[in-house]
Amino acid sequence: MAPEQAHPHHLDVVPILTFVQMILPGLGRWGGAFHPLNAILVLGLFAWLFYRLRQEQPAEPAVTRARDGLIITDRLGRCR
């Protein structure tokens, strides 16, 4: 994430929800009922975080000189 973007505050609760996930099954019938709901929420937040971290950042073109002129490539060397 770029530094100028705002910090996603909903990710602050992921460690807390993960810790609560361990406690919920031992709370009896009503507390244990929230165990699968919390699991879906935690899984969704981790999946969203994984998706955001795996997104490729837009590459700045690199310019290389050739005999014929300029060749513009991306950071992986593919011609544009």
N, C-alpha and C positions, 0 to 999 in steps of 0.2 A: 504494500500500500504506500502511496506517496505521502510524504510528511505533511503536505498541505491539506490532505483530506482529514476529516474529523475522525476521531477514534470511535469505532463501533462499540457503544456501551453495552449492547446486548451480549457481547462476548465476555464481559466481566462476570456474568453469572454462570458460565460453563463450568469452572472449577467447583463452584458451590453446588450446582446441580449434580455434578459427578460424585461429590462427597455424600450428598443427601441420598443418592441412589443406593449407596451401601447400607444406609440406615433404614430405609423404607421397608424392606421385607420383615424386619424384626419388630415392627410397630403394631403388629396384629392385623386383623382383618381390614379395617378401614385405612390404616396407614399403608398396608401392603397393596391396597387397591391403586394407590398412586405410583407404585413402582413401574408398571408398564407405561403409564402416561409420561412419567419423567424420563423413561428410557427413550421413548419416541422423540421427546423434546431435545434431549441431549444428543441423540443420533442425528437429528436434523440440524442442530447447531454445528456439530462437528463436520457434517457433510457440507454445509454452506461454507465453513471455514476452509475446508479442503478445496472446494471449488474455487474460492477466491484466491487462495495461495497458488493454485495451479494455472491460473489464467496467465497467458503470455502478455508481457508488457509490449506496447508498440515499439518496434525496433527503429532506431534512427538509421537512415541509409548511410552506407559507407561508400565513398567514391574511390575507385581505383583507376589508375591510368593504364591504357592499352595503346597499341600502335594506332588503332583506328579512332581513338577518342576516349571519352569517359564512359565507364561502365558503373552503373549504380547497383549495388547489391545490398541485401539485408545483412544482419549480423551473422547469419549462417552461411553466407556466401552465395545465396541464390540470387540470380539476376531478377531485377524488377522490370 
